[in-house]
Amino acid sequence: MFEYYVPIGDSMTIDFYAASDAHSKGFTNLNQVGSASLLFSNNSEVFPEFAGKDLVSLFPGIKYADLSYDGATISDLLDHKFQAKLAHYEHSKNLITVTVGGNDMLEALNAFEMKRIKSLEESLSKIENNFDKLLTSFKKICPQSKFIITTLYDPTDDTGIMPCARELYSSFDVKLLTRFNQFVRDSAIAHGFSVADIYWHFMGHGAMCGKEENFWYWKPHPIEPGLSGASEIRRVWFDVIQTF
């Protein structure tokens, strides 16, 4: 069914943080354990429940074309250089997962705290507008592709307080995050794309997790997914694929 799997987006998708978490847990040889890598080809030694539940098993011959990178923003993905890279896959049938918007939200928060902007709500409106433009561009560039658009998780578990006293962003306005996630859902559906609701799936696995084994984020910087978190993002994507 699919010729390529093309993951697009930010640190919710990449290998680095999940691999760093894996190394801290003693898995020194694990490097391809980010959410996109696991969706494409599961590591059955670490995640035996997903044996045979990956793209290489579902779609023999599918190829991996990773366009994700740390720090990616909506504006980055709207840039003509990135869109030219995506255009390489315009004529193929692709599965494309998208994780973007978190860095835009954090940049807006930082600008507000540094008093470079007066209103977070105004910044969020611009972010939402750009997000909708991005989905429009995706549909135009890759009309034969199946897109899964991903909501943002909330490490604060709706408390507004990050689960680490040393975290760069010690607090966050969860109402704005809730608003943006609803916009993501509505915009994705309006464009005919599928939604992976990571927000709800991750709730209770951050600041309010209760015990260490239920924590899905990367401890040194808990706006990033840890090893378990990467697998859980993959889980939601895989569940969405079952509905195709």
C-alpha positions in Angstrom: 0.0 0.0 0.0 2.8 2.5 0.9 6.0 3.0 -0.9 7.7 5.3 1.6 7.3 6.1 5.3 8.2 9.8 5.6 8.3 11.1 9.2 8.1 14.9 9.4 8.6 17.0 12.5 10.6 17.6 15.6 12.0 15.9 18.7 8.7 13.9 19.3 9.8 11.9 16.2 13.6 11.7 16.2 15.9 9.1 17.8 18.2 11.2 20.0 16.3 11.6 23.2 14.8 8.1 23.3 18.3 6.7 22.5 19.8 8.8 25.3 17.2 7.5 27.7 17.9 3.9 26.5 21.6 4.4 27.1 21.0 5.6 30.7 19.0 2.5 31.3 21.9 0.3 30.2 20.9 -0.4 26.5 24.2 0.9 25.1 23.6 -0.3 21.6 20.2 1.1 21.0 20.2 4.1 18.7 17.1 3.7 16.4 14.5 3.8 19.1 12.7 7.1 18.4 9.0 7.0 17.6 9.4 7.0 13.8 12.2 4.4 13.9 10.1 2.0 16.1 7.0 2.5 13.9 9.1 1.6 10.8 10.9 -1.3 12.4 10.2 -2.4 15.9 13.0 -3.5 18.3 11.5 -6.7 19.5 14.1 -7.3 22.2 13.0 -4.1 24.0 9.4 -4.1 23.0 8.3 -7.7 22.4 4.6 -6.8 22.4 5.2 -5.0 19.1 6.8 -7.9 17.3 5.4 -7.9 13.8 3.5 -4.7 14.5 5.5 -2.3 12.4 5.5 -0.9 8.9 8.1 -3.3 7.5 5.8 -6.1 8.5 2.6 -4.6 7.3 4.0 -3.2 4.0 6.9 -5.4 2.7 9.3 -3.3 0.7 8.4 0.0 2.2 11.3 2.5 2.4 12.3 4.9 5.1 12.8 8.6 4.3 13.3 10.6 7.5 12.6 14.3 7.2 12.4 15.0 11.0 15.0 16.9 13.0 15.4 18.4 16.5 13.9 21.9 16.9 11.7 21.9 13.8 9.0 24.6 13.8 6.0 25.2 11.6 7.8 28.0 9.9 10.7 25.7 9.1 8.4 23.2 7.4 6.8 26.0 5.4 10.2 27.1 4.1 10.7 26.4 0.4 13.9 24.4 1.0 12.0 21.9 3.2 9.1 21.7 0.9 11.4 21.0 -2.0 12.7 18.0 0.0 9.1 16.8 0.6 8.4 17.2 -3.1 10.7 14.4 -3.9 7.9 12.1 -2.8 5.0 13.9 -4.6 4.4 11.0 -7.0 4.7 8.1 -4.6 2.2 6.6 -2.2 3.5 7.5 1.3 2.6 7.3 4.9 3.6 10.6 6.6 3.5 11.3 10.3 3.7 14.9 11.5 4.8 16.2 14.8 5.2 20.0 14.9 4.0 23.0 16.9 5.6 22.4 20.3 8.7 24.4 19.5 6.5 27.2 18.2 4.6 27.2 21.5 7.8 27.3 23.5 9.3 30.1 21.4 6.1 32.1 22.0 6.3 31.4 25.7 9.9 32.5 25.9 9.2 35.7 23.9 6.4 36.5 26.3 8.5 35.9 29.4 11.3 38.1 27.9 8.6 40.8 27.1 9.3 40.7 23.4 5.6 40.1 22.8 2.6 41.5 24.6 0.1 38.6 24.1 0.5 34.9 24.0 -3.0 34.6 22.5 -2.0 36.8 19.6 1.1 34.6 19.0 -1.0 31.5 19.2 -3.4 32.8 16.5 -0.4 33.2 14.2 0.9 29.7 15.0 -2.6 28.3 14.2 -2.8 30.2 11.0 0.6 28.9 9.9 -0.3 25.4 10.9 -3.3 25.4 8.7 -1.2 26.8 5.8 1.3 23.9 6.4 -1.4 21.3 6.1 -2.7 22.9 2.9 0.9 22.7 1.5 1.2 19.1 2.5 -2.0 18.2 0.6 -0.8 20.0 -2.4 2.7 18.6 -2.5 1.8 14.9 -1.7 -1.7 14.3 -2.8 -1.3 10.5 -2.9 0.0 10.4 0.7 -1.8 9.4 3.9 -1.1 11.9 6.7 -1.2 11.3 10.4 -1.2 14.6 12.3 -0.1 14.4 15.9 -1.3 16.5 18.8 1.1 17.8 21.4 1.6 16.1 24.8 1.5 18.0 28.1 4.4 17.0 30.5 2.6 19.0 33.2 -0.4 16.7 33.1 -2.7 19.8 33.1 -1.1 21.3 36.2 1.0 23.9 34.3 4.1 22.9 36.3 6.9 21.0 34.6 8.0 17.8 36.3 11.5 19.0 37.0 12.6 21.9 39.1 15.6 22.6 36.8 13.5 22.6 33.7 14.1 25.6 31.4 10.4 26.1 31.1 9.2 25.7 34.7 5.5 26.4 33.9 3.2 26.6 30.9 -0.3 27.9 30.2 -2.2 24.7 29.7 -5.3 26.5 28.4 -3.3 27.6 25.4 -2.0 24.1 24.8 -5.5 22.8 25.0 -6.7 25.4 22.5 -3.9 24.6 20.1 -4.5 20.9 20.3 -8.1 21.3 19.5 -7.1 23.5 16.5 -4.8 20.7 15.4 -7.6 18.1 15.5 -10.1 20.4 13.7 -7.6 21.5 11.0 -6.4 17.9 10.3 -9.9 16.6 9.9 -10.9 19.6 7.7 -8.0 18.6 5.4 -9.0 15.0 5.4 -6.0 13.8 7.5 -6.0 11.4 10.4 -5.3 12.5 14.0 -3.0 10.8 16.5 -4.2 12.2 19.8 -1.0 12.0 21.8 -2.3 14.6 24.2 -4.9 12.3 25.8 -2.8 9.2 25.5 0.1 10.8 27.5 -2.1 12.4 30.2 -1.0 11.1 33.6 2.5 10.1 32.5 4.2 13.4 33.3 4.1 15.5 36.4 1.2 13.4 37.9 2.6 9.9 37.0 2.9 8.9 40.6 5.8 6.5 40.1 8.9 6.3 37.9 7.9 3.5 35.7 4.9 5.5 34.6 7.0 8.5 33.5 7.2 8.6 29.7 9.4 11.7 29.3 13.2 12.2 29.2 14.2 13.1 32.8 17.0 15.6 32.0 14.6 17.7 29.8 11.0 16.5 30.2 9.6 18.2 27.2 11.2 15.4 25.2 10.0 11.8 25.0 12.0 9.1 26.7 12.3 5.5 25.6 8.8 4.6 26.8 7.4 7.8 25.5 8.8 7.2 22.0 7.2 3.7 22.0 3.9 5.2 23.1 3.8 7.7 20.3 4.5 4.8 18.0 1.6 2.9 19.6 -0.9 5.7 18.9 0.3 6.0 15.3 0.1 2.2 14.8 -3.4 2.2 16.2 -4.4 4.9 13.7 -3.0 2.9 10.8 -5.2 0.0 11.8 -8.2 2.2 10.9 -7.1 2.9 7.3 
